[in-house]
Amino acid sequence: MSNDRWDGQERGRPVVVGVAGGSASGKTAVVRELVRLVGEERTAVVAHDAYYRDLSHLPLAERRRVNVDHPDSLETDLLLTHLNALLAGQPVEVPVYDYTLHVRREERVRVEPNRVVVVEGILVLAEERLRSLMDLKVYVHVEEEERLSRRLRRDVEKRGRTPESVREDHVRRVQPMHDEFVAPSRLHADVVVEEGGYNHIAIAALVRRIRGMVE
């Protein structure tokens, strides 16, 4: 481990950054840029999406009907356990989720503690227990039409979905859950980034703020 990495004792508590926003709003792109600019050697990233509950006990047709945009679909207690471990300077084994089959894979991804811990997901600002651990809360805002367009491209290309099923899900659960849980969580944000990863000015300002908190 390089000398620049956080060691949990000499450098104190890491900075925790929460990044929320609607499905396909560009949260991952924002986080990718934050990591690149802050430095991979200084950051650890944990995605709330990795903590979807395993649905292998259900037939595939039933798994596809589960409302994965509702907070109950996520094992947030396990995420909290892992975040507290990272804050204590301990590595964690993060689950790997198969979005096509709606199950957790057997493998895990080891995440090491670091100076900056980024927590990303549509609902991370909607959960008070997660917010209480955050030093900086970020909400990525993109209008509904653009989010649906991006979701269509992503889910058809990478998750084996049909355009019809993506549109149906958007109307049936994605947008209703967004209106009920995700959009209201914007009120808890310290910073709102418009247009996701395309907003390089806002991301640069975020990076300066994070660097200031670290240093």
For each residue, the residues with C-beta under 8 A, 3 or more apart:
1: 5 7 112
2: 5 41
3:
4: 39 41 42
5: 1 2 41 42 112 114 115
6: 11 14 42 89 113 114 115
7: 1 10 11 89
8: 11 88 89 90 113
9: 89
10: 7
11: 6 7 8 14 115
12:
13: 87
14: 6 11 44 86 87 113 114 115 116 117
15: 115 116 117 135 136 210 213 214
16: 83 87 116 117 118 119 133 134 135 136
17: 34 116 117 118 119 134 135 136 137 138 210
18: 118 119 120 124 125 130 131 134 136 137 138
19: 27 30 31 34 118 119 120 121 124 138 140
20: 27 120 121 122 123 124 125 126 137 138 139 140 182 185 186 189
21: 25 26 27 122 139 140 141 142 182 193 196
22: 25 122 140 141 142 144 147 178 182 183
23: 69 122 147 151 174 178 182
24: 142 147 148 150 151 154
25: 21 22 140 141 142 147 150 196
26: 21 29 30 140 142 150 195 196 197 198
27: 19 20 21 30 31 120 121 122 140 196
28: 31 32 47 120 197
29: 26 32 33 196 197 198
30: 19 26 27 33 34 138 140 193 196 197 203 206
31: 19 27 28 34 35 45 118 120
32: 28 29 35 36 197
33: 29 30 36 37 197 200 203 207
34: 17 19 30 31 37 38 43 118 203 206 207 210
35: 31 32 38 39 40 43 45 118
36: 32 33 40
37: 33 34 203 204 207
38: 34 35 42 43 116 207 210 211 214
39: 4 35 42 43
40: 35 36 43
41: 2 4 5 114
42: 4 5 6 38 39 114 115 116 214
43: 34 35 38 39 40 114 115 116 117 118
44: 14 86 111 112 113 114 116 117 118
45: 31 35 111 117 118 120
46: 50 79 82 83 86 92 94 111 117 118 119 120
47: 28 50 94 119 120 121
48: 51 74 76 79 119 120 121 122 123 124
49: 52 97 120 121
50: 46 47 94 95 96 97 109
51: 48 74 75 76 78 79 95 97
52: 49 68 73 74 75 97 102 104
53: 73 74 75
54: 57 103 104
55: 58 62 63 66 102 103
56: 101 103 104
57: 54
58: 55 62 63 66
59: 62 63
60: 63 64 101 102
61: 64 65
62: 55 58 59 65 66
63: 55 58 59 60 66 101 102 103
64: 60 61 102
65: 61 62
66: 55 58 62 63 73 102
67: 70 73 173 177
68: 52 73 102 173
69: 23 73 122 173 174 177 178 181
70: 67 73 173 177 181
71: 74 76 123 126 127 181
72:
73: 52 53 66 67 68 69 70
74: 48 51 52 53 71 79 121 123
75: 51 52 53 78 79
76: 48 51 71 79 80 127 129 130
77: 80 81
78: 51 75 81 82 95
79: 46 48 51 74 75 76 82 83 119 130
80: 76 77 83 84 129 130 133
81: 77 78 84 85
82: 46 78 79 85 86 92 94 111
83: 16 46 79 80 86 87 117 119 130 133
84: 80 81 87 88 133
85: 81 82 88 90 91 92 113
86: 14 44 46 82 83 89 90 91 92 111 113 114 117
87: 13 14 16 83 84 113 117 133
88: 8 84 85 113
89: 6 7 8 9 86 113
90: 8 85 86 113
91: 85 86 110 111 112 113
92: 46 82 85 86 110 111
93: 108 109 110 111
94: 46 47 50 82 108 109 110 111
95: 50 51 78 104 105 108
96: 50 104 105 107 108 109
97: 49 50 51 52 103 104 105
98: 101 102 103 104 105
99: 102 159
100: 159 160
101: 56 60 63 98
102: 52 55 60 63 64 66 68 98 99
103: 54 55 56 63 97 98
104: 52 54 56 95 96 97 98
105: 95 96 97 98
106:
107: 96
108: 93 94 95 96
109: 50 93 94 96
110: 91 92 93 94
111: 44 45 46 82 86 91 92 93 94
112: 1 5 44 91
113: 6 8 14 44 85 86 87 88 89 90 91 117
114: 5 6 14 41 42 43 44 86 117
115: 5 6 11 14 15 42 43 214
116: 14 15 16 17 38 42 43 44 210 214
117: 14 15 16 17 43 44 45 46 83 86 87 113 114
118: 16 17 18 19 31 34 35 43 44 45 46
119: 16 17 18 19 46 47 48 79 83 124 130 133 134
120: 18 19 20 27 28 31 45 46 47 48 49 124
121: 19 20 27 47 48 49 74 124
122: 20 21 22 23 27 48 69 178 182
123: 20 48 71 74 126 127 181 182 185
124: 18 19 20 48 119 120 121 127 130 131
125: 18 20 130 131 137 139 185 186 188 189
126: 20 71 123 181 182 184 185
127: 71 76 123 124 130 131
128: 131 132
129: 76 80 132 133
130: 18 76 79 80 83 119 124 125 127 133 134
131: 18 124 125 127 128 134 137 188
132: 128 129
133: 16 80 83 84 87 119 129 130
134: 16 17 18 119 130 131 137
135: 15 16 17 213
136: 15 16 17 18 190 191 206 209 210 213
137: 17 18 20 125 131 134 188 189 190 191
138: 17 18 19 20 30 189 190 191 192 193 206
139: 20 21 125 185 186 188 189 191 192 193
140: 19 20 21 22 25 26 27 30 192 193 196
141: 21 22 25 186 192 193 194 195
142: 21 22 24 25 26 146 147 150 194 195 196
143: 146 147
144: 22 147 148 175 178
145: 148 149
146: 142 143 149 150
147: 22 23 24 25 142 143 144 150 151
148: 24 144 145 151 152 166 167 170
149: 145 146 152 153
150: 24 25 26 142 146 147 153 154
151: 23 24 147 148 154 155 166 170 174
152: 148 149 155 156 163 166 167
153: 149 150 156 157
154: 24 150 151 157 158 159
155: 151 152 158 159 161 166
156: 152 153 159 161 162 163 166
157: 153 154
158: 154 155
159: 99 100 154 155 156
160: 100
161: 155 156 165 166
162: 156 165 166
163: 152 156 166 167
164: 167 168
165: 161 162 168 169
166: 148 151 152 155 156 161 162 163 169 170
167: 148 152 163 164 170 171
168: 164 165 171 172
169: 165 166 172 173 174
170: 148 151 166 167 173 174 175
171: 167 168 174 175
172: 168 169 176
173: 67 68 69 70 169 170 176 177
174: 23 69 151 169 170 171 177 178
175: 144 170 171 178 179
176: 172 173 179 180
177: 67 69 70 173 174 180 181 182
178: 22 23 69 122 144 174 175 181 182 183
179: 175 176 182 183
180: 176 177 184
181: 69 70 71 123 126 177 178 184 185
182: 20 21 22 23 122 123 126 177 178 179 185
183: 22 178 179 186
184: 126 180 181 187
185: 20 123 125 126 139 181 182 188 189
186: 20 125 139 141 183 189 192
187: 184
188: 125 131 137 139 185
189: 20 125 137 138 139 185 186 192
190: 136 137 138
191: 136 137 138 139 202 205 206 209
192: 138 139 140 141 186 189
193: 21 30 138 139 140 141 196 199 202 203 206
194: 141 142 199 202
195: 26 141 142 198 199
196: 21 25 26 27 29 30 140 142 193 199
197: 26 28 29 30 32 33 203
198: 26 29 195
199: 193 194 195 196 202 203
200: 33 203 204
201: 204 205
202: 191 193 194 199 205 206
203: 30 33 34 37 193 197 199 200 206 207
204: 37 200 201 207 208
205: 191 201 202 208 209
206: 30 34 136 138 191 193 202 203 209 210
207: 33 34 37 38 203 204 210 211
208: 204 205 211 212
209: 136 191 205 206 212 213
210: 15 17 34 38 116 136 206 207 213 214
211: 38 207 208 214 215
212: 208 209 215
213: 15 135 136 209 210
214: 15 38 42 115 116 210 211
215: 211 212
